[in-house]
Amino acid sequence: MRKLGIDYGDSRVGLALADKLGITAQGLETIHHNGNDKLVLKRLDEILAQYQIDTFVIRYAN
């Protein structure tokens, strides 16, 4: 199981994925959404289907 870090901003969302041991995290990607949350949710759905995520760490910055 893995942890997914989500840094949510007004126009971009940064994603980071922890390694399988949960020791380190690497940047996964940046989603440019410009206020359209449907783009973010669609991409998160794809990532959840690809990785076994058991924990979310969310940071909201506006």
ABEGO torsion letter per residue (X at the ends): XBBBBBBBBAABBBBBBBBAAGABBBBABBBBAGGBAAAAAAAAAAAAAABBBABBBBBBBX
